[in-house]
Amino acid sequence: MWKDGLCLFMNKLIAVSLFACVPFSMWPQTPVQSTQAQPPSGAQDATQQPPVIENTGKAITFPYQCTGDDIHYGGLACTEDDPCPIYLELSSAEGAGGRIFAAGNIHSESVTLYSLFLSSEDGGHTWTEPSPRLRGVALDRMQLLEGSGWVSGQVEFPIAQDPFFLVTSDSGATWSQRPIFSEPHFGSIVQFGFDSRTSGTAILDLGPDSEGGRYGRYESSDGGVSWSVKELSAKPLSLKRPPTPSATWRVRVDAALRAYRIEHRQGDRWTSAADFSVNLPACKPQ
């Protein structure tokens, strides 16, 4: 129910606050084994043609099917009689060159299960996934600039770690995963901005006990392919020239529809390109 979806946001905030109080020495000390999050067994295969999701004018229920691996990974207590609710979350949307993009994640009430990245080339009538879903990953901020684009993300469980970007240089036709760090590392991307196709800056939260300071400023001179640290600080850092928020695309929660609405601005009006239901098919043993 929609009420459950709203309560989830409060649960996440409480969980994050409690975890932040745990000393760094007690944090899980075994981050993911790879510097890049990998598609798990049973997830979308990047070599296969992604399914086409049709927009019929009603809120789209995203075609997610829970697996035994999902139940095990999330520690879910799902049964046939009492399935676990699963939710969609969209964090950002942008459009350029005739394409629309939306980024977010699929999650249970307590655990992020997969990243989700959507694309439409026909004004929102049909949608596909140009990048495979990644286990335990959430995607959030997005920027498109002169045929290039970047989407920030990180592994969310058991704590934010291994931040990376999805990067395109061909107007969104293809996307590549580019890590900030060359080896496993705690951290999340707080802000980022590119002022050209090659030059960009990212502000990272590295955790309260990170050596050298909790916050870091990293720069890229090759379009986000590689990053180097320029500044560490105990105090929060911010971009000197943050990117201008999109004036033509946005994601809005529609409480009446119990959906995320991707909207495009035309003159003084916002029109819907697509609605995606917050509630996904529930998870239960197969």
C-alpha positions in Angstrom: 0.0 0.0 0.0 1.0 3.6 -0.5 1.2 4.1 3.2 3.8 1.4 3.4 5.8 3.1 0.7 5.8 6.4 2.6 6.8 4.7 5.9 9.8 3.2 4.1 11.4 6.6 3.6 11.1 7.1 7.4 12.6 3.7 8.1 15.6 4.4 5.9 16.3 7.7 7.7 16.1 6.0 11.1 18.4 3.2 9.9 21.0 5.6 8.5 20.9 7.7 11.7 21.5 4.6 13.9 24.3 3.3 11.7 26.0 6.6 11.7 26.4 6.4 15.5 28.4 3.2 15.2 32.2 3.7 15.4 34.1 3.1 12.2 36.0 0.2 13.8 32.6 -1.6 14.1 31.5 -1.0 10.5 31.5 -4.0 8.2 35.1 -4.3 7.1 34.6 -6.4 4.0 33.3 -4.3 1.1 32.3 -5.8 -2.2 35.1 -7.9 -3.8 35.1 -5.9 -7.0 35.6 -2.2 -7.6 32.6 -2.3 -9.9 29.2 -3.6 -8.9 28.4 -6.7 -11.0 25.1 -8.0 -12.3 24.2 -10.9 -10.1 23.1 -14.4 -11.2 19.5 -14.1 -12.5 19.7 -10.4 -13.1 19.3 -8.8 -16.5 22.0 -10.0 -18.9 23.8 -7.0 -20.5 24.4 -9.1 -23.7 20.7 -9.7 -24.2 18.2 -7.2 -25.8 16.4 -5.5 -22.9 12.7 -5.9 -22.7 10.5 -3.1 -24.0 8.1 -1.6 -21.5 5.1 -0.1 -23.1 3.4 3.0 -21.7 -0.4 2.5 -22.1 -1.3 5.8 -20.3 -1.7 4.2 -16.9 0.9 3.9 -14.2 3.5 1.4 -15.3 4.1 -1.5 -12.9 7.7 -2.3 -13.6 8.2 -6.0 -14.6 10.3 -7.2 -11.6 10.4 -10.8 -10.6 11.9 -11.7 -7.2 14.4 -14.6 -7.1 15.7 -16.9 -4.3 19.0 -15.0 -4.6 17.1 -11.7 -3.9 15.5 -13.2 -0.8 18.9 -14.5 0.5 20.7 -11.3 -0.3 18.2 -9.1 1.4 17.6 -11.4 4.4 13.9 -11.3 3.5 11.4 -13.4 5.5 9.1 -13.9 2.6 6.5 -16.7 2.4 3.8 -17.7 0.0 1.1 -16.5 2.5 3.1 -13.4 3.6 5.1 -12.0 0.6 7.5 -9.2 1.0 6.5 -5.8 -0.5 8.9 -4.5 -3.1 9.2 -0.8 -4.2 10.5 1.3 -7.1 12.3 4.6 -6.4 13.1 7.1 -9.1 15.6 9.8 -8.1 16.2 11.8 -11.2 15.2 12.3 -14.9 16.8 14.1 -17.8 16.3 14.4 -21.5 18.4 15.3 -24.5 18.8 14.4 -28.2 15.4 12.8 -28.4 16.1 10.5 -25.4 14.7 10.5 -21.9 16.5 8.9 -19.0 15.4 8.0 -15.4 17.6 6.6 -12.6 16.7 5.0 -9.3 16.6 1.6 -7.6 14.4 -1.4 -6.6 14.3 -2.1 -2.9 12.5 -3.9 -0.1 11.4 -2.2 3.1 15.0 -2.3 4.4 17.5 -3.3 1.6 18.3 -1.9 -1.8 18.1 -4.8 -4.2 19.0 -3.4 -7.6 19.9 -0.3 -9.5 17.5 0.8 -12.2 18.2 2.9 -15.3 15.5 3.6 -17.9 15.6 5.1 -21.3 12.9 6.2 -23.9 13.5 7.3 -27.5 9.9 8.0 -28.4 8.8 10.6 -25.8 7.9 8.1 -23.1 5.7 5.7 -25.1 8.2 2.8 -24.6 11.0 2.3 -22.2 14.1 0.0 -22.1 17.1 -0.5 -19.8 20.3 0.7 -21.4 22.4 -0.4 -18.5 22.0 -3.7 -16.6 20.7 -3.8 -13.1 23.4 -4.0 -10.4 23.0 -5.8 -7.1 22.6 -3.6 -4.0 23.2 -0.4 -6.0 21.3 2.8 -6.0 21.5 5.4 -8.8 20.6 9.1 -8.1 22.0 12.3 -9.7 22.3 12.8 -13.4 23.8 15.3 -15.8 23.7 15.5 -19.6 26.0 17.8 -21.5 26.8 18.1 -25.2 26.3 14.4 -26.0 27.9 13.2 -22.8 26.2 12.1 -19.6 26.9 10.9 -16.1 24.8 9.2 -13.5 26.1 8.8 -9.9 25.7 5.6 -7.9 27.1 3.5 -5.2 26.6 0.1 -3.4 24.2 0.8 -0.5 24.4 -2.4 1.6 25.6 -2.9 4.3 26.9 0.7 4.0 27.5 3.2 1.2 30.7 2.1 -0.7 32.4 1.8 -4.0 30.9 5.0 -5.6 30.9 5.1 -9.4 29.5 6.8 -12.5 27.6 5.5 -15.4 29.1 7.4 -18.3 28.1 8.0 -21.9 29.9 9.9 -24.7 27.5 9.0 -27.6 24.3 10.8 -26.4 23.1 7.9 -24.3 23.3 5.2 -26.9 25.7 3.2 -24.7 26.8 3.6 -21.0 29.9 2.4 -19.2 30.5 1.9 -15.4 33.4 4.0 -14.2 34.5 3.6 -10.5 35.9 6.5 -8.4 38.4 4.2 -6.7 40.7 1.5 -8.1 39.9 -0.8 -5.1 37.1 -1.3 -2.6 36.4 1.8 -0.6 33.7 3.3 1.6 32.0 6.4 0.3 29.1 8.0 -1.5 28.8 10.8 -4.0 27.3 13.9 -2.4 27.5 16.3 -5.4 29.1 16.3 -8.9 29.2 18.5 -11.9 30.9 18.7 -15.3 31.6 22.0 -17.0 32.6 20.4 -20.2 32.6 16.9 -21.8 36.0 16.2 -20.1 36.3 18.3 -17.0 34.3 17.3 -13.8 34.4 17.5 -10.0 32.8 15.2 -7.5 32.3 15.7 -3.7 32.4 12.5 -1.7 31.4 11.6 1.8 34.0 9.1 2.9 32.7 8.3 6.4 33.3 9.9 9.8 36.6 8.1 10.5 38.1 8.3 7.0 41.9 9.1 7.1 42.6 12.6 6.1 39.0 13.9 6.5 35.4 12.8 6.0 34.9 14.7 2.8 36.9 14.6 -0.4 37.0 16.6 -3.7 37.9 14.5 -6.7 38.4 15.7 -10.2 38.4 14.1 -13.7 39.9 15.4 -16.9 38.8 12.6 -19.1 35.0 12.7 -18.9 34.7 10.6 -15.8 36.8 7.7 -16.9 39.3 8.2 -14.0 39.4 10.4 -10.9 42.0 11.8 -8.6 41.7 13.3 -5.1 42.4 17.1 -4.9 41.3 17.9 -1.3 40.3 16.2 1.9 38.5 17.9 4.7 36.9 17.3 8.1 34.2 19.8 7.1 31.7 19.5 4.3 32.9 20.5 0.9 30.8 21.9 -2.0 31.1 22.5 -5.7 32.4 26.0 -6.7 30.1 25.9 -9.7 27.3 23.4 -9.2 25.4 22.4 -12.4 22.2 24.3 -13.1 19.2 22.1 -12.2 17.2 20.9 -15.2 14.5 23.3 -16.2 12.8 20.9 -18.5 12.6 17.5 -16.8 11.8 16.4 -13.3 10.6 13.4 -11.2 7.6 14.0 -9.0 5.7 11.8 -6.5 2.0 11.6 -7.4 0.3 10.5 -4.2 -3.1 10.0 -5.9 -1.6 7.6 -8.4 0.9 6.1 -5.9 3.5 6.6 -8.6 6.6 8.5 -9.7 5.7 10.8 -12.5 8.4 11.9 -15.1 7.4 15.3 -16.3 8.6 17.5 -19.2 8.1 21.3 -19.1 6.5 22.9 -22.1 6.2 26.6 -21.7 4.6 27.3 -18.4 3.1 23.8 -18.1 4.5 20.4 -16.9 3.2 17.4 -18.9 3.6 13.7 -18.0 5.9 11.6 -20.1 5.3 8.4 -18.0 4.1 7.3 -14.6 5.8 4.4 -12.8 4.0 2.7 -9.9 5.8 2.7 -6.6 4.6 -0.8 -5.7 6.2 -3.6 -7.6 5.2 -7.3 -7.6 5.7 -8.7 -4.1 8.6 -11.1 -3.4 7.8 -14.7 -2.4 9.5 -18.1 -2.7 9.2 -19.5 -6.2 
